[in-house]
Every structure is written in structure tokens, then in C-alpha cells.
């Protein structure tokens, strides 16, 4: 489990004007304050799983993870003297409490993306902005989509009509980022 103080610090650094520099400086500071390589990697992995690959900050997280791992991708600039062994790399996946959500692969899901494109009528908030499908809820027709060229994500309840819907459908909620969506899902589970 990741320390709450580290989570809050990380979220603050993501809001910095230059996340790549802010995250790298934070990683160095945490390392210098005694946070071990596996723990530091785990902290970054936690956020890497909670950001849409469309989010411009995603690359800053992944690039810093390469430096923490100190392997070939660090190109001699690793933050630790030796490469993090594959046995020590944390493989914990972020699990959503009380939900039936499942991740969709890195290439999205063409069927879900096609259905959304068919259902969006004029004026839909995702019209010409919908990106790939990221997550799908197994117990209903809710799908989380990336918003192209943006940190935003959109939760959409598909209707499966395969034709343009009336205004307000398919029901859609846009979140500022995937982090905000995760927070919303976790808060809902606590209620």
C-alpha cells in the first residue's frame, strides 16, 4: 500500500507547470530521504495505472519509472546504482473497490469505440473528441473512454442502439482526469 503523504505529494507534483521536472525532483528527494527503489517504483506504478495514456502527464510518470528502475531505458541516468530486478518490481494492480471494472488493452476495443461513434448525435460532448476505450464495467454498459489529446476521460453508458441518440444520450460524465474518475469510483464505493 502506498503512503497517503506520498500520494498527496505526487498529486501536487502532477499539477506543476512542468510535471516531468517536478516528478523527477520528487523521486530524487524521496530516494535521498530513504525511500527504497521498489517502494519508489511502486508509488510511480500506482499513478501510471491511474492515468490515461492520452494524459500528457502519463509519459512523465513512465519516463521517471525508467530512471527509478535504472535499467537500459535509463540510458546511464538511473536514480539507483543497480537495475531493479524483475523479482522486486511490484506487480500490484490497482483494484477498484466493489466494482466490476476491467481494463481494456492498450489498443482499446474497436467494437465499443464504434458503438460510441454510432450513438453520438450532434452536440454530444465527445463528438469528434472520443478516444479509445480504457475500462469497461462488467455488470452494466458503462465504459470509460479517453478524450483525445487531453487528460480528460469520459464515463459513458452505452445504449446499444447503433444509431444517433437524442440529446443527453448516451449518458456521459466527463472527468478532468482518470485520477478524478478513480477518486469518484472509490468515494462511491465508500458511501
Secondary structure by P-SEA (a helix, b strand, c coil): cccaaaaaaaaaaaacccaaaaaaaaaaaaaaacccaaaaaaaaaaaaaaccccccaaaaaaaaaaaaaccccccccccccccccccccccccccccccccccccccccaaaaaaaaaaccccccccccccccccccccccbbbbbcccccbbbbbbcccccccccccccbbbbcccaaaaaaaaaaaaac
